[in-house]
């Protein structure tokens, strides 16, 4: 594989594009919004500058990485002659199914189609195409340039050849691919989201405050950040979407999202992306100030 298309220039999409481009792949970064593309390229540039400042890469490496990325606002042009197309749109099944149907219509017959979905069924996504054997999940972790794991999800019809190709490709990115089967939430979020949800319930029932809950998990369980801070970082709307997918998929009440989480998302308090969640990010993006609604 030499040329990869990434659909979606948001947090995950620009991170995926960054990693491929830095590893000498030609990357077509696609988004219907030119503003989103400009913002995505600016984010990649900023992250590369940070790596140069830390002597992790050279100025020439940065230049070559940016040269490897070509932005597109039209899907058909962006996916022309690519070996792999990776969808990194919002975690919404209707949007993803629409994108995959379009990809199936305009991509070459041999192009592998991958989704960065963190919870939605690969089998369901593949069913929107005429090539279910060439559809697979590539769930990168955020921030993509730093995190080593890629969850590789096999759909019901994903072929051995497709799986092997994507596992080997992930290793070329200096990532650690881990193969999992297609069940709601896969492995990462099936374990992570109930923990985050339980932390929110613990706050909701007044067992402890925001900082106290996060401190217990950081110092007691050696987690790099507390579950409420992590929820803000992921996006509370994304957490809610994943929990809804698992609740619907398993029909098990233990995956039902906390009413507090539901209310916060409805109120527009989505975490870092909106400037406020469990913490207030109006001054900086670090979780240093607890949101006023949770202050004692």
Secondary structure as UniProt FT lines:
FT   STRAND          3..7
FT   HELIX           11..22
FT   TURN            23..24
FT   STRAND          26..30
FT   HELIX           34..53
FT   TURN            54..55
FT   HELIX           59..67
FT   STRAND          69..72
FT   HELIX           75..78
FT   TURN            79..81
FT   STRAND          84..87
FT   HELIX           93..106
FT   TURN            109..110
FT   STRAND          112..115
FT   HELIX           122..126
FT   TURN            127..128
FT   HELIX           132..134
FT   STRAND          135..140
FT   TURN            144..146
FT   STRAND          149..154
FT   TURN            156..157
FT   HELIX           160..172
FT   TURN            173..174
FT   STRAND          176..181
FT   TURN            184..187
FT   HELIX           188..204
FT   TURN            205..206
FT   HELIX           210..215
FT   HELIX           216..220
FT   HELIX           227..234
FT   HELIX           236..250
FT   HELIX           253..255
FT   HELIX           259..266
FT   TURN            267..268
FT   HELIX           272..274
FT   STRAND          279..280
FT   HELIX           292..294
//
